[in-house]
Amino acid sequence: GDILCYVDGDVRNMHPRFVLGTVGPLLCDESLQYVKGYYDRPHAAAEVWVRPAGGGRVTEALVRPLFSLFFPELSELIQPLAGEYAGRRGVLESLSMPTGYGVETAHLLDVLKGWGASAIAQTDLDERLHRHQDTTSLGRMSFAVLQAFFARAGDRVSLKNPLAQTYHHFMREEGVTKAFVWECPDFERPPMRDIRKQTAG
């Protein structure tokens, strides 16, 4: 096939939209090379579905801050670690494929580098129910994501460059995903002993 689609194997509410939603944009727009899904992903607690939210815990605590700081062109992706995505065969065949949790991060950074941000799209897949992992497993996942990130980040993570001050995040309310921007000025007060020296002089 000219288009390849991936869907995570632990989806509890499997539905054709997981394929149609990611493949459709590639059929309709030849300029697109890679499509990422996003969705409500309620968190199960005692088998009662609570907490409809945006990205997962690793996305919110690690990947979204990293992208906001160093790859702002990817910071508008609602769920960068979603396992539901599709791409053109020529693109996917040219990418290396990490075998662990770093694969989604690696794909996004490699597609960005090779084809630009305009080649990446995202699509609303409604809701996805799946298993959730404990915090120990999330730590291992974060480690793998960081491995993939730093293997590709290059000069973007140089501490000599000024850090971005805009943080992008998303909330889903009544089935609609809304984007929010938080400005976080990089302001630090000087050490107290330096202040004392200035006032004494």
Secondary structure, 3 states (H helix, E strand, C coil): CCEEEECCCCECCCCCHHHHHHHHHHHHCCCCCEEEEEEECCEEECCEEECCCCCCHHHHHHHHHHHHHHCHHHCCCCCCCCCCEEEEHHHHCCCCCCCCCCHHHHHHHHHHHHHCHHHEEEEEEEECCECCCCHHHHHHHHHHHHHHHHHHHHHHHCCCCCCCCEEEEEEEECCEEEEEEEECCCCCCCCHHHHHHHHHC
